């Protein structure tokens, strides 16, 4: 409308980002802030400082943030199975994916206590839905595997943990880190080193303006803020995405193999939800033949 000299067709916003920032600063202090911080202190008390994934190279003393990514695809029948499993156990698709991703990270690292970061929209008031501004916060979700739970019981654990975290999402992650006071290192990010994001927002139509042509810019080298980041979004009947990784630590072939392990593990979750997570298959048939007979 602006490019064509027309009046603004959008309704007036009830507030601006500065109003939200002032409200947040005024509300998120005193008892409200301490209650949120107390939750995160309890949730993350005793959590491991580092996810010790088997790296192809020693971790450098200082992160370079160099990264690459491999494509990840969960085909239609697996995606449908994951949605059915989620519905059957009263959890969201994100919670099921978080359970599977955490089991994979735990199996690879040999750790039974895993912390995974995830972005959250953090627009909890209706007035914020149409407002331009960066509200996104990061939550550190802890998944406990020490009792070797079944898939079913793990889904319930993840559900309870995620819902509690959503209820305490207002405090910025930077303040959570300050409150936890973890041992800081230039070699890895604090609190967690693996991320999961599921983009479930409706697809935006391509932007077309008179006399303007838009195209995607490909970036040869990604920035890897974390050791591993699984990013997925629904595309038709499938889940498509990438696993981004710190190339200082991992080879592409390693991460591609782990992407295959993730698909195999998620299939096992769908097929045997009563199975203990330690017994879920990671190797596909060809890999198993290579290990056992090759």
C-alpha positions in Angstrom: 0.0 0.0 0.0 2.8 2.4 0.8 4.6 1.7 -2.5 1.4 2.6 -4.3 0.6 5.7 -2.4 -2.4 4.2 -0.6 -3.5 4.5 3.0 -2.4 2.0 5.5 -5.0 -0.8 5.4 -3.9 -2.5 8.7 -5.7 -1.8 12.0 -3.8 0.3 14.5 -1.7 -1.6 16.9 -2.9 -1.5 20.5 0.7 -1.1 21.7 4.3 -0.9 20.5 7.3 -3.0 21.3 8.6 -0.3 23.7 5.3 -0.7 25.7 6.0 -4.4 26.0 9.6 -3.9 27.0 8.5 -1.4 29.7 5.8 -3.8 30.9 8.2 -6.7 31.1 10.8 -4.7 33.0 8.2 -3.5 35.4 6.6 -6.9 36.0 9.6 -9.2 35.9 11.2 -8.2 39.1 10.8 -8.9 42.8 8.7 -12.0 43.7 7.7 -12.7 40.1 11.3 -12.8 38.9 12.5 -14.8 41.9 9.7 -17.4 41.4 10.8 -17.9 37.8 14.5 -18.1 38.6 13.7 -20.6 41.4 12.0 -22.9 39.0 15.0 -22.9 36.6 17.5 -23.4 39.5 15.5 -26.4 40.6 15.0 -27.7 37.1 18.7 -27.6 36.1 20.3 -28.4 39.5 23.0 -31.0 39.0 22.6 -31.1 35.3 25.8 -32.0 33.3 27.7 -29.0 32.2 28.7 -30.6 28.9 27.1 -33.1 26.5 30.0 -35.3 25.7 29.2 -36.4 22.1 31.8 -38.6 20.4 33.6 -36.0 18.3 35.9 -36.6 15.3 38.3 -34.0 16.6 39.3 -32.6 20.1 37.3 -29.7 21.2 39.3 -26.5 20.6 40.0 -24.2 23.6 37.9 -21.5 21.9 34.9 -21.9 19.6 35.3 -20.7 16.1 31.5 -21.0 15.4 32.3 -22.5 12.0 29.5 -24.8 11.0 27.9 -26.9 8.3 24.6 -28.7 7.9 23.2 -31.9 6.6 19.6 -32.4 5.3 17.2 -34.3 7.4 13.9 -35.8 6.1 11.3 -37.8 8.0 9.0 -39.3 5.3 5.3 -39.1 5.3 4.5 -42.5 6.8 6.9 -41.9 9.7 5.6 -38.4 10.2 2.0 -39.7 10.4 3.2 -42.4 12.9 4.8 -39.8 15.1 1.6 -37.7 15.0 -0.5 -40.7 15.9 1.9 -41.6 18.7 1.7 -38.1 20.0 -2.1 -38.0 19.9 -2.4 -41.4 21.6 -0.3 -40.2 24.6 -1.6 -36.7 24.8 1.6 -34.9 23.8 2.5 -32.5 21.0 4.6 -33.5 18.0 7.4 -31.3 19.4 7.4 -33.2 22.7 7.7 -36.5 20.8 10.6 -35.2 18.7 12.2 -33.8 21.8 12.0 -37.3 23.5 13.5 -39.0 20.4 16.3 -36.3 19.9 17.2 -36.6 23.6 17.4 -40.4 23.5 19.7 -40.2 20.5 21.9 -37.6 22.3 21.9 -39.7 25.4 22.8 -42.9 23.6 25.6 -41.2 21.6 27.1 -39.5 24.6 26.6 -42.4 27.1 24.9 -39.8 29.4 21.5 -40.4 31.1 20.9 -36.8 31.8 20.5 -34.5 28.7 19.7 -30.8 28.4 18.3 -29.5 25.1 17.7 -25.9 24.2 14.7 -24.8 22.3 13.4 -21.5 21.1 9.9 -20.4 22.2 7.8 -17.6 20.6 7.1 -16.0 24.0 4.1 -14.1 22.8 1.7 -15.0 25.6 -0.7 -12.0 25.3 -3.1 -11.6 22.4 -2.0 -7.9 22.0 1.4 -9.1 20.9 0.3 -11.4 18.1 0.5 -8.7 15.3 3.4 -6.7 16.8 6.7 -6.6 15.0 9.5 -7.3 17.4 11.8 -10.0 18.7 10.1 -11.8 21.6 11.8 -15.2 21.2 13.3 -16.7 24.3 15.3 -19.9 24.8 14.3 -22.6 27.2 16.6 -25.3 28.5 14.6 -28.6 28.7 16.1 -31.4 30.8 15.4 -35.0 29.9 16.2 -37.7 32.5 17.0 -41.2 31.2 18.7 -42.7 34.3 15.9 -45.2 35.0 15.7 -46.4 31.4 12.1 -45.4 31.0 9.8 -46.8 28.3 8.9 -44.6 25.4 5.5 -44.1 26.9 6.8 -43.0 30.3 9.4 -40.8 28.7 6.8 -39.0 26.7 4.9 -38.2 29.9 8.1 -37.0 31.6 8.9 -34.7 28.6 5.3 -33.4 28.6 5.4 -32.4 32.3 8.8 -30.8 31.9 7.9 -28.9 28.8 4.7 -27.6 30.2 6.4 -26.4 33.4 9.1 -24.7 31.3 6.4 -23.0 29.2 4.9 -21.7 32.5 8.3 -20.0 33.3 9.3 -18.7 29.9 9.2 -15.0 30.7 12.6 -14.7 32.3 15.3 -14.2 29.6 17.7 -17.1 29.2 20.6 -14.8 29.8 19.3 -14.1 33.3 18.8 -17.9 33.9 22.5 -18.4 33.1 23.5 -15.6 35.4 21.4 -17.2 38.2 22.8 -20.7 37.6 26.4 -19.4 37.5 27.7 -22.4 35.6 31.4 -22.9 35.1 32.0 -20.8 32.0 34.2 -21.9 29.1 35.2 -20.4 25.8 35.1 -23.9 24.3 31.3 -24.5 24.5 28.0 -22.7 25.3 26.7 -22.8 28.9 23.9 -25.0 30.1 23.3 -26.9 26.8 25.2 -27.6 23.6 22.3 -29.2 21.5 19.2 -27.5 20.2 15.8 -28.6 18.8 13.4 -26.3 16.9 10.1 -27.2 15.2 8.8 -24.5 13.0 5.0 -25.0 13.0 4.0 -21.6 11.9 1.9 -21.3 8.7 4.0 -20.9 5.6 4.2 -17.3 4.4 3.4 -16.5 0.8 6.2 -15.3 -1.4 6.6 -11.5 -1.2 6.0 -9.9 -4.6 6.2 -6.2 -5.2 6.0 -4.3 -8.5 9.5 -4.0 -10.0 11.1 -6.1 -7.3 12.4 -9.6 -7.7 13.5 -11.6 -4.6 15.6 -14.7 -4.4 17.2 -16.7 -1.6 20.8 -16.1 -0.7 22.7 -19.3 -0.1 25.3 -19.2 2.6 28.3 -21.5 2.0 29.3 -21.5 5.6 26.9 -21.5 8.5 27.4 -20.2 12.0 27.2 -23.0 14.5 26.3 -21.5 17.9 25.9 -24.9 19.3 27.4 -28.4 18.8 24.3 -29.8 17.2 21.0 -28.2 16.2 18.1 -30.2 14.8 15.6 -27.8 12.9 12.5 -29.3 11.4 9.3 -28.0 9.8 6.2 -29.6 8.3 6.2 -29.6 4.5 3.1 -31.3 3.2 2.9 -34.7 4.9 6.6 -34.8 5.7 9.0 -33.3 8.2 12.0 -31.6 6.5 14.9 -29.8 8.0 18.6 -29.8 8.8 21.1 -30.9 11.4 23.6 -28.0 11.8 26.8 -28.9 13.5 30.1 -27.4 14.6 32.6 -28.4 11.9 35.5 -28.0 14.4 34.1 -31.1 16.1 32.3 -33.3 13.6 32.7 -34.6 10.1 29.8 -34.4 7.7 29.7 -38.2 7.4 29.3 -38.5 11.2 26.4 -36.2 11.4 24.8 -37.7 8.3 25.0 -41.1 10.0 23.4 -39.7 13.1 20.6 -38.3 11.0 20.0 -41.9 9.9 20.1 -43.1 13.5 17.5 -40.5 14.4 15.1 -41.8 11.8 15.6 -45.4 12.8 15.1 -44.5 16.5 11.9 -42.6 15.8 10.6 -45.5 13.8 11.3 -47.8 16.7 9.5 -45.4 19.1 6.4 -45.6 16.9 6.5 -49.3 16.5 7.2 -50.2 20.1 6.1 -47.5 22.6 6.3 -49.9 25.5 10.0 -50.6 24.8 12.7 -49.3 27.1 14.6 -46.4 25.4 17.9 -48.2 25.9 16.7 -51.0 23.5 15.5 -48.8 20.7 17.3 -49.6 17.5 19.8 -47.0 16.1 21.2 -49.0 13.2 19.2 -49.8 10.1 19.4 -53.2 8.5 22.4 -52.4 6.3 24.4 -50.9 9.2 23.6 -53.9 11.4 24.8 -56.3 8.8 28.0 -54.3 8.4 28.7 -54.4 12.1 27.7 -58.0 12.8 28.8 -59.7 9.6 31.0 -57.2 7.8 
